[in-house]
Each structure stands twice: as structure tokens, then as C-alpha cells.
């Protein structure tokens, strides 16, 4: 794992300790799904909620979460 990636994973792991739900947000393409799967595996997340976005705007993020 690259040093920058290791730092990011460590930061996310710390945040997961207090989390009751985990949302993994990706692009809706195969690459996005692959990234989401790898994140889930590296962090040991057994249950997550998937959200997909085609653009990152406040309205689209809200739409994805509802």
C-alpha cells in the first residue's frame, strides 16, 4: 500500500470506530464499483450502503442519499 493510501485508510479506520452506518459513494461505472469493493475489503466493512453520483453538487449528493 502506498504511504498516502495507508494514511487515508488509517484515518478512515479511526472514524469507523464511532460510526453506526457506512456509506460508500462512487461513480456508477465498473471502476467505481471496483474501488468501492476494495475499500470495503481493506477496511473490513461487512455492511455498507452504496451511493452513486454522476456529479458532485449539493443537490446531487442529497438526491443520492435519499
N, CA, C, O and CB atoms as a CASP TS submission, in Angstrom:
PFRMAT TS
TARGET T0000
AUTHOR 0000-0000-0000
METHOD Language model
MODEL 1
PARENT N/A
ATOM      1  N   UNK     1       0.848  -1.173   0.000  1.00  0.00           N
ATOM      2  CA  UNK     1       0.000   0.000   0.000  1.00  0.00           C
ATOM      3  C   UNK     1       0.896   1.238   0.000  1.00  0.00           C
ATOM      4  O   UNK     1       1.906   1.292   0.701  1.00  0.00           O
ATOM      5  CB  UNK     1      -0.966  -0.003   1.224  1.00  0.00           C
ATOM      6  N   UNK     2       0.512   2.211  -0.786  1.00  0.00           N
ATOM      7  CA  UNK     2       1.270   3.457  -0.854  1.00  0.00           C
ATOM      8  C   UNK     2       1.147   4.217   0.465  1.00  0.00           C
ATOM      9  O   UNK     2       0.116   4.135   1.132  1.00  0.00           O
ATOM     10  CB  UNK     2       0.779   4.333  -2.032  1.00  0.00           C
ATOM     11  N   UNK     3       2.196   4.957   0.848  1.00  0.00           N
ATOM     12  CA  UNK     3       2.151   5.680   2.129  1.00  0.00           C
ATOM     13  C   UNK     3       0.937   6.600   2.263  1.00  0.00           C
ATOM     14  O   UNK     3       0.314   6.649   3.323  1.00  0.00           O
ATOM     15  CB  UNK     3       3.412   6.497   2.297  1.00  0.00           C
ATOM     16  N   UNK     4       0.598   7.326   1.201  1.00  0.00           N
ATOM     17  CA  UNK     4      -0.553   8.222   1.270  1.00  0.00           C
ATOM     18  C   UNK     4      -1.837   7.415   1.472  1.00  0.00           C
ATOM     19  O   UNK     4      -2.710   7.816   2.242  1.00  0.00           O
ATOM     20  CB  UNK     4      -0.650   9.084  -0.013  1.00  0.00           C
ATOM     21  N   UNK     5      -1.951   6.292   0.788  1.00  0.00           N
ATOM     22  CA  UNK     5      -3.126   5.435   0.944  1.00  0.00           C
ATOM     23  C   UNK     5      -3.200   4.877   2.361  1.00  0.00           C
ATOM     24  O   UNK     5      -4.280   4.801   2.947  1.00  0.00           O
ATOM     25  CB  UNK     5      -3.097   4.285  -0.078  1.00  0.00           C
ATOM     26  N   UNK     6      -2.070   4.493   2.904  1.00  0.00           N
ATOM     27  CA  UNK     6      -2.038   3.952   4.262  1.00  0.00           C
ATOM     28  C   UNK     6      -2.515   4.994   5.266  1.00  0.00           C
ATOM     29  O   UNK     6      -3.240   4.661   6.203  1.00  0.00           O
ATOM     30  CB  UNK     6      -0.620   3.477   4.622  1.00  0.00           C
ATOM     31  N   UNK     7      -2.121   6.240   5.084  1.00  0.00           N
ATOM     32  CA  UNK     7      -2.580   7.312   5.982  1.00  0.00           C
ATOM     33  C   UNK     7      -4.088   7.497   5.860  1.00  0.00           C
ATOM     34  O   UNK     7      -4.781   7.658   6.865  1.00  0.00           O
ATOM     35  CB  UNK     7      -1.852   8.643   5.665  1.00  0.00           C
ATOM     36  N   UNK     8      -4.593   7.474   4.631  1.00  0.00           N
ATOM     37  CA  UNK     8      -6.037   7.637   4.432  1.00  0.00           C
ATOM     38  C   UNK     8      -6.812   6.489   5.050  1.00  0.00           C
ATOM     39  O   UNK     8      -7.839   6.713   5.690  1.00  0.00           O
ATOM     40  CB  UNK     8      -6.363   7.741   2.945  1.00  0.00           C
ATOM     41  N   UNK     9      -6.342   5.270   4.870  1.00  0.00           N
ATOM     42  CA  UNK     9      -7.011   4.101   5.455  1.00  0.00           C
ATOM     43  C   UNK     9      -6.993   4.201   6.980  1.00  0.00           C
ATOM     44  O   UNK     9      -7.991   3.891   7.631  1.00  0.00           O
ATOM     45  CB  UNK     9      -6.328   2.782   4.989  1.00  0.00           C
ATOM     46  N   UNK    10      -5.886   4.623   7.544  1.00  0.00           N
ATOM     47  CA  UNK    10      -5.784   4.775   8.992  1.00  0.00           C
ATOM     48  C   UNK    10      -6.786   5.812   9.505  1.00  0.00           C
ATOM     49  O   UNK    10      -7.433   5.597  10.529  1.00  0.00           O
ATOM     50  CB  UNK    10      -4.354   5.176   9.387  1.00  0.00           C
ATOM     51  N   UNK    11      -6.910   6.912   8.809  1.00  0.00           N
ATOM     52  CA  UNK    11      -7.857   7.963   9.190  1.00  0.00           C
ATOM     53  C   UNK    11      -9.293   7.450   9.127  1.00  0.00           C
ATOM     54  O   UNK    11     -10.091   7.715  10.027  1.00  0.00           O
ATOM     55  CB  UNK    11      -7.693   9.189   8.278  1.00  0.00           C
ATOM     56  N   UNK    12      -9.620   6.719   8.067  1.00  0.00           N
ATOM     57  CA  UNK    12     -10.973   6.182   7.917  1.00  0.00           C
ATOM     58  C   UNK    12     -11.247   5.136   8.990  1.00  0.00           C
ATOM     59  O   UNK    12     -12.343   5.102   9.549  1.00  0.00           O
ATOM     60  CB  UNK    12     -11.166   5.571   6.512  1.00  0.00           C
ATOM     61  N   UNK    13     -10.273   4.284   9.288  1.00  0.00           N
ATOM     62  CA  UNK    13     -10.449   3.269  10.344  1.00  0.00           C
ATOM     63  C   UNK    13     -10.783   3.910  11.688  1.00  0.00           C
ATOM     64  O   UNK    13     -11.641   3.422  12.423  1.00  0.00           O
ATOM     65  CB  UNK    13      -9.179   2.412  10.481  1.00  0.00           C
ATOM     66  N   UNK    14     -10.100   5.000  11.996  1.00  0.00           N
ATOM     67  CA  UNK    14     -10.379   5.705  13.257  1.00  0.00           C
ATOM     68  C   UNK    14     -11.805   6.229  13.271  1.00  0.00           C
ATOM     69  O   UNK    14     -12.489   6.131  14.289  1.00  0.00           O
ATOM     70  CB  UNK    14      -9.388   6.866  13.466  1.00  0.00           C
ATOM     71  N   UNK    15     -12.260   6.784  12.156  1.00  0.00           N
ATOM     72  CA  UNK    15     -13.623   7.320  12.077  1.00  0.00           C
ATOM     73  C   UNK    15     -14.663   6.206  12.173  1.00  0.00           C
ATOM     74  O   UNK    15     -15.752   6.420  12.704  1.00  0.00           O
ATOM     75  CB  UNK    15     -13.814   8.103  10.771  1.00  0.00           C
ATOM     76  N   UNK    16     -14.335   5.023  11.663  1.00  0.00           N
ATOM     77  CA  UNK    16     -15.275   3.904  11.686  1.00  0.00           C
ATOM     78  C   UNK    16     -15.592   3.429  13.103  1.00  0.00           C
ATOM     79  O   UNK    16     -16.653   2.853  13.342  1.00  0.00           O
ATOM     80  CB  UNK    16     -14.721   2.754  10.880  1.00  0.00           C
ATOM     81  N   UNK    17     -14.688   3.664  14.026  1.00  0.00           N
ATOM     82  CA  UNK    17     -14.909   3.210  15.399  1.00  0.00           C
ATOM     83  C   UNK    17     -16.160   3.838  16.012  1.00  0.00           C
ATOM     84  O   UNK    17     -16.822   3.219  16.845  1.00  0.00           O
ATOM     85  CB  UNK    17     -13.694   3.535  16.260  1.00  0.00           C
ATOM     86  N   UNK    18     -16.485   5.067  15.601  1.00  0.00           N
ATOM     87  CA  UNK    18     -17.648   5.773  16.140  1.00  0.00           C
ATOM     88  C   UNK    18     -18.849   5.741  15.201  1.00  0.00           C
ATOM     89  O   UNK    18     -19.897   6.297  15.528  1.00  0.00           O
ATOM     90  CB  UNK    18     -17.283   7.205  16.437  1.00  0.00           C
ATOM     91  N   UNK    19     -18.717   5.106  14.049  1.00  0.00           N
ATOM     92  CA  UNK    19     -19.787   5.119  13.048  1.00  0.00           C
ATOM     93  C   UNK    19     -20.845   4.060  13.326  1.00  0.00           C
ATOM     94  O   UNK    19     -20.537   2.959  13.782  1.00  0.00           O
ATOM     95  CB  UNK    19     -19.207   4.909  11.661  1.00  0.00           C
ATOM     96  N   UNK    20     -22.088   4.407  13.047  1.00  0.00           N
ATOM     97  CA  UNK    20     -23.174   3.435  13.138  1.00  0.00           C
ATOM     98  C   UNK    20     -23.576   2.947  11.756  1.00  0.00           C
ATOM     99  O   UNK    20     -24.152   1.867  11.622  1.00  0.00           O
ATOM    100  CB  UNK    20     -24.383   4.043  13.856  1.00  0.00           C
ATOM    101  N   UNK    21     -23.276   3.735  10.724  1.00  0.00           N
ATOM    102  CA  UNK    21     -23.548   3.360   9.339  1.00  0.00           C
ATOM    103  C   UNK    21     -22.381   3.793   8.470  1.00  0.00           C
ATOM    104  O   UNK    21     -21.698   4.773   8.766  1.00  0.00           O
ATOM    105  CB  UNK    21     -24.872   3.992   8.835  1.00  0.00           C
ATOM    106  N   UNK    22     -22.162   3.050   7.396  1.00  0.00           N
ATOM    107  CA  UNK    22     -21.098   3.388   6.463  1.00  0.00           C
ATOM    108  C   UNK    22     -21.704   3.528   5.074  1.00  0.00           C
ATOM    109  O   UNK    22     -22.388   2.626   4.589  1.00  0.00           O
ATOM    110  CB  UNK    22     -19.968   2.313   6.478  1.00  0.00           C
ATOM    111  N   UNK    23     -21.448   4.656   4.445  1.00  0.00           N
ATOM    112  CA  UNK    23     -21.867   4.896   3.070  1.00  0.00           C
ATOM    113  C   UNK    23     -20.626   4.932   2.205  1.00  0.00           C
ATOM    114  O   UNK    23     -19.674   5.653   2.502  1.00  0.00           O
ATOM    115  CB  UNK    23     -22.684   6.218   2.939  1.00  0.00           C
ATOM    116  N   UNK    24     -20.635   4.156   1.135  1.00  0.00           N
ATOM    117  CA  UNK    24     -19.538   4.197   0.171  1.00  0.00           C
ATOM    118  C   UNK    24     -20.102   4.799  -1.110  1.00  0.00           C
ATOM    119  O   UNK    24     -21.002   4.232  -1.729  1.00  0.00           O
ATOM    120  CB  UNK    24     -18.918   2.758  -0.083  1.00  0.00           C
ATOM    121  N   UNK    25     -19.570   5.943  -1.497  1.00  0.00           N
ATOM    122  CA  UNK    25     -20.069   6.668  -2.661  1.00  0.00           C
ATOM    123  C   UNK    25     -19.047   6.598  -3.791  1.00  0.00           C
ATOM    124  O   UNK    25     -17.872   6.914  -3.608  1.00  0.00           O
ATOM    125  CB  UNK    25     -20.379   8.138  -2.300  1.00  0.00           C
ATOM    126  N   UNK    26     -19.523   6.175  -4.964  1.00  0.00           N
ATOM    127  CA  UNK    26     -18.638   6.019  -6.110  1.00  0.00           C
ATOM    128  C   UNK    26     -19.326   6.469  -7.392  1.00  0.00           C
ATOM    129  O   UNK    26     -20.516   6.784  -7.404  1.00  0.00           O
ATOM    130  CB  UNK    26     -18.181   4.565  -6.237  1.00  0.00           C
ATOM    131  N   UNK    27     -18.558   6.491  -8.452  1.00  0.00           N
ATOM    132  CA  UNK    27     -19.131   6.642  -9.787  1.00  0.00           C
ATOM    133  C   UNK    27     -19.876   5.347 -10.096  1.00  0.00           C
ATOM    134  O   UNK    27     -19.519   4.294  -9.568  1.00  0.00           O
ATOM    135  CB  UNK    27     -18.019   6.951 -10.876  1.00  0.00           C
ATOM    136  N   UNK    28     -20.906   5.406 -10.942  1.00  0.00           N
ATOM    137  CA  UNK    28     -21.682   4.196 -11.223  1.00  0.00           C
ATOM    138  C   UNK    28     -21.047   3.240 -12.240  1.00  0.00           C
ATOM    139  O   UNK    28     -21.719   2.325 -12.716  1.00  0.00           O
ATOM    140  CB  UNK    28     -23.026   4.589 -11.712  1.00  0.00           C
ATOM    141  N   UNK    29     -19.803   3.428 -12.573  1.00  0.00           N
ATOM    142  CA  UNK    29     -19.172   2.553 -13.567  1.00  0.00           C
ATOM    143  C   UNK    29     -18.433   1.400 -12.890  1.00  0.00           C
ATOM    144  O   UNK    29     -18.376   1.322 -11.663  1.00  0.00           O
ATOM    145  CB  UNK    29     -18.199   3.356 -14.451  1.00  0.00           C
ATOM    146  N   UNK    30     -17.873   0.514 -13.698  1.00  0.00           N
ATOM    147  CA  UNK    30     -17.181  -0.662 -13.141  1.00  0.00           C
ATOM    148  C   UNK    30     -15.979  -0.275 -12.304  1.00  0.00           C
ATOM    149  O   UNK    30     -15.695  -0.918 -11.293  1.00  0.00           O
ATOM    150  CB  UNK    30     -16.740  -1.593 -14.256  1.00  0.00           C
ATOM    151  N   UNK    31     -15.268   0.765 -12.710  1.00  0.00           N
ATOM    152  CA  UNK    31     -14.113   1.198 -11.931  1.00  0.00           C
ATOM    153  C   UNK    31     -14.550   1.684 -10.548  1.00  0.00           C
ATOM    154  O   UNK    31     -13.900   1.378  -9.549  1.00  0.00           O
ATOM    155  CB  UNK    31     -13.350   2.310 -12.673  1.00  0.00           C
ATOM    156  N   UNK    32     -15.646   2.437 -10.490  1.00  0.00           N
ATOM    157  CA  UNK    32     -16.164   2.905  -9.204  1.00  0.00           C
ATOM    158  C   UNK    32     -16.573   1.758  -8.308  1.00  0.00           C
ATOM    159  O   UNK    32     -16.306   1.774  -7.106  1.00  0.00           O
ATOM    160  CB  UNK    32     -17.340   3.827  -9.415  1.00  0.00           C
ATOM    161  N   UNK    33     -17.221   0.763  -8.886  1.00  0.00           N
ATOM    162  CA  UNK    33     -17.623  -0.413  -8.112  1.00  0.00           C
ATOM    163  C   UNK    33     -16.402  -1.180  -7.610  1.00  0.00           C
ATOM    164  O   UNK    33     -16.405  -1.694  -6.491  1.00  0.00           O
ATOM    165  CB  UNK    33     -18.513  -1.335  -8.960  1.00  0.00           C
ATOM    166  N   UNK    34     -15.371  -1.255  -8.426  1.00  0.00           N
ATOM    167  CA  UNK    34     -14.141  -1.935  -8.019  1.00  0.00           C
ATOM    168  C   UNK    34     -13.475  -1.210  -6.853  1.00  0.00           C
ATOM    169  O   UNK    34     -13.024  -1.833  -5.892  1.00  0.00           O
ATOM    170  CB  UNK    34     -13.167  -2.036  -9.203  1.00  0.00           C
ATOM    171  N   UNK    35     -13.424   0.095  -6.953  1.00  0.00           N
ATOM    172  CA  UNK    35     -12.841   0.890  -5.867  1.00  0.00           C
ATOM    173  C   UNK    35     -13.640   0.681  -4.582  1.00  0.00           C
ATOM    174  O   UNK    35     -13.059   0.487  -3.514  1.00  0.00           O
ATOM    175  CB  UNK    35     -12.804   2.397  -6.243  1.00  0.00           C
ATOM    176  N   UNK    36     -14.974   0.720  -4.682  1.00  0.00           N
ATOM    177  CA  UNK    36     -15.821   0.520  -3.507  1.00  0.00           C
ATOM    178  C   UNK    36     -15.571  -0.848  -2.884  1.00  0.00           C
ATOM    179  O   UNK    36     -15.475  -0.970  -1.663  1.00  0.00           O
ATOM    180  CB  UNK    36     -17.301   0.667  -3.880  1.00  0.00           C
ATOM    181  N   UNK    37     -15.468  -1.875  -3.720  1.00  0.00           N
ATOM    182  CA  UNK    37     -15.226  -3.228  -3.219  1.00  0.00           C
ATOM    183  C   UNK    37     -13.893  -3.294  -2.483  1.00  0.00           C
ATOM    184  O   UNK    37     -13.805  -3.885  -1.406  1.00  0.00           O
ATOM    185  CB  UNK    37     -15.249  -4.247  -4.374  1.00  0.00           C
ATOM    186  N   UNK    38     -12.860  -2.693  -3.056  1.00  0.00           N
ATOM    187  CA  UNK    38     -11.543  -2.712  -2.413  1.00  0.00           C
ATOM    188  C   UNK    38     -11.560  -1.957  -1.083  1.00  0.00           C
ATOM    189  O   UNK    38     -10.957  -2.403  -0.107  1.00  0.00           O
ATOM    190  CB  UNK    38     -10.488  -2.103  -3.346  1.00  0.00           C
ATOM    191  N   UNK    39     -12.241  -0.833  -1.044  1.00  0.00           N
ATOM    192  CA  UNK    39     -12.360  -0.090   0.217  1.00  0.00           C
ATOM    193  C   UNK    39     -13.030  -0.955   1.274  1.00  0.00           C
ATOM    194  O   UNK    39     -12.579  -1.024   2.418  1.00  0.00           O
ATOM    195  CB  UNK    39     -13.159   1.221   0.012  1.00  0.00           C
ATOM    196  N   UNK    40     -14.104  -1.608   0.879  1.00  0.00           N
ATOM    197  CA  UNK    40     -14.831  -2.478   1.800  1.00  0.00           C
ATOM    198  C   UNK    40     -13.924  -3.587   2.321  1.00  0.00           C
ATOM    199  O   UNK    40     -13.942  -3.888   3.515  1.00  0.00           O
ATOM    200  CB  UNK    40     -16.066  -3.080   1.111  1.00  0.00           C
ATOM    201  N   UNK    41     -13.144  -4.190   1.456  1.00  0.00           N
ATOM    202  CA  UNK    41     -12.257  -5.289   1.851  1.00  0.00           C
ATOM    203  C   UNK    41     -11.131  -4.809   2.770  1.00  0.00           C
ATOM    204  O   UNK    41     -10.857  -5.432   3.796  1.00  0.00           O
ATOM    205  CB  UNK    41     -11.663  -5.956   0.609  1.00  0.00           C
ATOM    206  N   UNK    42     -10.488  -3.717   2.405  1.00  0.00           N
ATOM    207  CA  UNK    42      -9.357  -3.202   3.187  1.00  0.00           C
ATOM    208  C   UNK    42      -9.793  -2.786   4.587  1.00  0.00           C
ATOM    209  O   UNK    42      -9.064  -2.983   5.558  1.00  0.00           O
ATOM    210  CB  UNK    42      -8.709  -2.012   2.469  1.00  0.00           C
ATOM    211  N   UNK    43     -10.986  -2.212   4.680  1.00  0.00           N
ATOM    212  CA  UNK    43     -11.465  -1.728   5.969  1.00  0.00           C
ATOM    213  C   UNK    43     -12.231  -2.786   6.757  1.00  0.00           C
ATOM    214  O   UNK    43     -12.564  -2.567   7.921  1.00  0.00           O
ATOM    215  CB  UNK    43     -12.340  -0.527   5.764  1.00  0.00           C
ATOM    216  N   UNK    44     -12.512  -3.928   6.137  1.00  0.00           N
ATOM    217  CA  UNK    44     -13.234  -4.991   6.825  1.00  0.00           C
ATOM    218  C   UNK    44     -14.682  -4.634   7.099  1.00  0.00           C
ATOM    219  O   UNK    44     -15.235  -5.017   8.129  1.00  0.00           O
ATOM    220  CB  UNK    44     -12.548  -5.322   8.116  1.00  0.00           C
ATOM    221  N   UNK    45     -15.293  -3.907   6.189  1.00  0.00           N
ATOM    222  CA  UNK    45     -16.688  -3.494   6.352  1.00  0.00           C
ATOM    223  C   UNK    45     -17.587  -4.610   5.831  1.00  0.00           C
ATOM    224  O   UNK    45     -17.504  -4.990   4.663  1.00  0.00           O
ATOM    225  CB  UNK    45     -16.975  -2.147   5.602  1.00  0.00           C
ATOM    226  N   UNK    46     -18.448  -5.134   6.705  1.00  0.00           N
ATOM    227  CA  UNK    46     -19.335  -6.209   6.262  1.00  0.00           C
ATOM    228  C   UNK    46     -20.669  -5.676   5.747  1.00  0.00           C
ATOM    229  O   UNK    46     -21.279  -6.276   4.863  1.00  0.00           O
ATOM    230  CB  UNK    46     -19.578  -7.187   7.399  1.00  0.00           C
ATOM    231  N   UNK    47     -21.115  -4.570   6.289  1.00  0.00           N
ATOM    232  CA  UNK    47     -22.368  -3.969   5.837  1.00  0.00           C
ATOM    233  C   UNK    47     -22.121  -2.512   5.492  1.00  0.00           C
ATOM    234  O   UNK    47     -21.582  -1.748   6.292  1.00  0.00           O
ATOM    235  CB  UNK    47     -23.477  -4.099   6.917  1.00  0.00           C
ATOM    236  N   UNK    48     -22.523  -2.145   4.295  1.00  0.00           N
ATOM    237  CA  UNK    48     -22.392  -0.758   3.882  1.00  0.00           C
ATOM    238  C   UNK    48     -23.601  -0.378   3.051  1.00  0.00           C
ATOM    239  O   UNK    48     -24.383  -1.235   2.640  1.00  0.00           O
ATOM    240  CB  UNK    48     -21.085  -0.530   3.090  1.00  0.00           C
ATOM    241  N   UNK    49     -23.740   0.883   2.815  1.00  0.00           N
ATOM    242  CA  UNK    49     -24.781   1.393   1.926  1.00  0.00           C
ATOM    243  C   UNK    49     -24.060   2.025   0.743  1.00  0.00           C
ATOM    244  O   UNK    49     -23.093   2.767   0.912  1.00  0.00           O
ATOM    245  CB  UNK    49     -25.738   2.432   2.658  1.00  0.00           C
ATOM    246  N   UNK    50     -24.537   1.725  -0.432  1.00  0.00           N
ATOM    247  CA  UNK    50     -23.914   2.251  -1.637  1.00  0.00           C
ATOM    248  C   UNK    50     -24.682   3.451  -2.146  1.00  0.00           C
ATOM    249  O   UNK    50     -25.913   3.457  -2.180  1.00  0.00           O
ATOM    250  CB  UNK    50     -23.831   1.176  -2.716  1.00  0.00           C
ATOM    251  N   UNK    51     -23.939   4.458  -2.539  1.00  0.00           N
ATOM    252  CA  UNK    51     -24.482   5.657  -3.139  1.00  0.00           C
ATOM    253  C   UNK    51     -23.671   5.915  -4.391  1.00  0.00           C
ATOM    254  O   UNK    51     -22.446   5.795  -4.370  1.00  0.00           O
ATOM    255  CB  UNK    51     -24.443   6.878  -2.155  1.00  0.00           C
ATOM    256  N   UNK    52     -24.337   6.270  -5.491  1.00  0.00           N
ATOM    257  CA  UNK    52     -23.605   6.617  -6.706  1.00  0.00           C
ATOM    258  C   UNK    52     -23.923   8.049  -7.101  1.00  0.00           C
ATOM    259  O   UNK    52     -25.032   8.541  -6.892  1.00  0.00           O
ATOM    260  CB  UNK    52     -23.951   5.645  -7.858  1.00  0.00           C
ATOM    261  N   UNK    53     -22.930   8.703  -7.674  1.00  0.00           N
ATOM    262  CA  UNK    53     -23.063  10.085  -8.120  1.00  0.00           C
ATOM    263  C   UNK    53     -22.542  10.213  -9.540  1.00  0.00           C
ATOM    264  O   UNK    53     -21.555   9.578  -9.914  1.00  0.00           O
ATOM    265  CB  UNK    53     -22.310  11.047  -7.175  1.00  0.00           C
ATOM    266  N   UNK    54     -23.214  11.037 -10.322  1.00  0.00           N
ATOM    267  CA  UNK    54     -22.705  11.387 -11.638  1.00  0.00           C
ATOM    268  C   UNK    54     -22.038  12.751 -11.615  1.00  0.00           C
ATOM    269  O   UNK    54     -21.237  13.075 -12.492  1.00  0.00           O
ATOM    270  CB  UNK    54     -23.826  11.368 -12.667  1.00  0.00           C
ATOM    271  N   UNK    55     -22.365  13.534 -10.626  1.00  0.00           N
ATOM    272  CA  UNK    55     -21.720  14.828 -10.425  1.00  0.00           C
ATOM    273  C   UNK    55     -21.746  15.148  -8.941  1.00  0.00           C
ATOM    274  O   UNK    55     -22.664  14.750  -8.224  1.00  0.00           O
ATOM    275  CB  UNK    55     -22.422  15.950 -11.254  1.00  0.00           C
ATOM    276  N   UNK    56     -20.737  15.867  -8.490  1.00  0.00           N
ATOM    277  CA  UNK    56     -20.638  16.197  -7.070  1.00  0.00           C
ATOM    278  C   UNK    56     -21.121  17.630  -6.878  1.00  0.00           C
ATOM    279  O   UNK    56     -20.350  18.585  -6.965  1.00  0.00           O
ATOM    280  CB  UNK    56     -19.172  16.022  -6.543  1.00  0.00           C
ATOM    281  N   UNK    57     -22.406  17.750  -6.616  1.00  0.00           N
ATOM    282  CA  UNK    57     -23.022  19.026  -6.253  1.00  0.00           C
ATOM    283  C   UNK    57     -23.890  18.760  -5.038  1.00  0.00           C
ATOM    284  O   UNK    57     -24.244  17.615  -4.759  1.00  0.00           O
ATOM    285  CB  UNK    57     -23.863  19.641  -7.444  1.00  0.00           C
ATOM    286  N   UNK    58     -24.226  19.800  -4.326  1.00  0.00           N
ATOM    287  CA  UNK    58     -25.031  19.625  -3.116  1.00  0.00           C
ATOM    288  C   UNK    58     -26.354  18.933  -3.434  1.00  0.00           C
ATOM    289  O   UNK    58     -26.772  18.034  -2.705  1.00  0.00           O
ATOM    290  CB  UNK    58     -25.292  20.983  -2.445  1.00  0.00           C
ATOM    291  N   UNK    59     -27.011  19.340  -4.507  1.00  0.00           N
ATOM    292  CA  UNK    59     -28.293  18.731  -4.861  1.00  0.00           C
ATOM    293  C   UNK    59     -28.140  17.259  -5.218  1.00  0.00           C
ATOM    294  O   UNK    59     -28.943  16.437  -4.777  1.00  0.00           O
ATOM    295  CB  UNK    59     -28.927  19.479  -6.023  1.00  0.00           C
ATOM    296  N   UNK    60     -27.134  16.908  -6.003  1.00  0.00           N
ATOM    297  CA  UNK    60     -26.955  15.511  -6.417  1.00  0.00           C
ATOM    298  C   UNK    60     -26.576  14.618  -5.241  1.00  0.00           C
ATOM    299  O   UNK    60     -27.013  13.469  -5.170  1.00  0.00           O
ATOM    300  CB  UNK    60     -25.887  15.416  -7.502  1.00  0.00           C
ATOM    301  N   UNK    61     -25.777  15.128  -4.332  1.00  0.00           N
ATOM    302  CA  UNK    61     -25.415  14.349  -3.140  1.00  0.00           C
ATOM    303  C   UNK    61     -26.666  14.089  -2.307  1.00  0.00           C
ATOM    304  O   UNK    61     -26.880  12.967  -1.848  1.00  0.00           O
ATOM    305  CB  UNK    61     -24.337  15.094  -2.290  1.00  0.00           C
ATOM    306  N   UNK    62     -27.483  15.099  -2.112  1.00  0.00           N
ATOM    307  CA  UNK    62     -28.730  14.920  -1.359  1.00  0.00           C
ATOM    308  C   UNK    62     -29.629  13.908  -2.040  1.00  0.00           C
ATOM    309  O   UNK    62     -30.219  13.057  -1.374  1.00  0.00           O
ATOM    310  CB  UNK    62     -29.468  16.255  -1.204  1.00  0.00           C
ATOM    311  N   UNK    63     -29.743  13.988  -3.373  1.00  0.00           N
ATOM    312  CA  UNK    63     -30.562  13.044  -4.108  1.00  0.00           C
ATOM    313  C   UNK    63     -30.049  11.611  -3.932  1.00  0.00           C
ATOM    314  O   UNK    63     -30.836  10.676  -3.781  1.00  0.00           O
ATOM    315  CB  UNK    63     -30.594  13.419  -5.585  1.00  0.00           C
ATOM    316  N   UNK    64     -28.736  11.451  -3.953  1.00  0.00           N
ATOM    317  CA  UNK    64     -28.156  10.123  -3.808  1.00  0.00           C
ATOM    318  C   UNK    64     -28.398   9.511  -2.430  1.00  0.00           C
ATOM    319  O   UNK    64     -28.496   8.292  -2.290  1.00  0.00           O
ATOM    320  CB  UNK    64     -26.680  10.186  -4.077  1.00  0.00           C
ATOM    321  N   UNK    65     -28.491  10.354  -1.434  1.00  0.00           N
ATOM    322  CA  UNK    65     -28.670   9.867  -0.070  1.00  0.00           C
ATOM    323  C   UNK    65     -30.124   9.642   0.310  1.00  0.00           C
ATOM    324  O   UNK    65     -30.401   9.089   1.375  1.00  0.00           O
ATOM    325  CB  UNK    65     -28.056  10.828   0.888  1.00  0.00           C
ATOM    326  N   UNK    66     -31.047  10.052  -0.527  1.00  0.00           N
ATOM    327  CA  UNK    66     -32.471   9.853  -0.196  1.00  0.00           C
ATOM    328  C   UNK    66     -33.054   8.704  -0.960  1.00  0.00           C
ATOM    329  O   UNK    66     -34.236   8.396  -0.805  1.00  0.00           O
ATOM    330  CB  UNK    66     -33.275  11.107  -0.483  1.00  0.00           C
TER
END
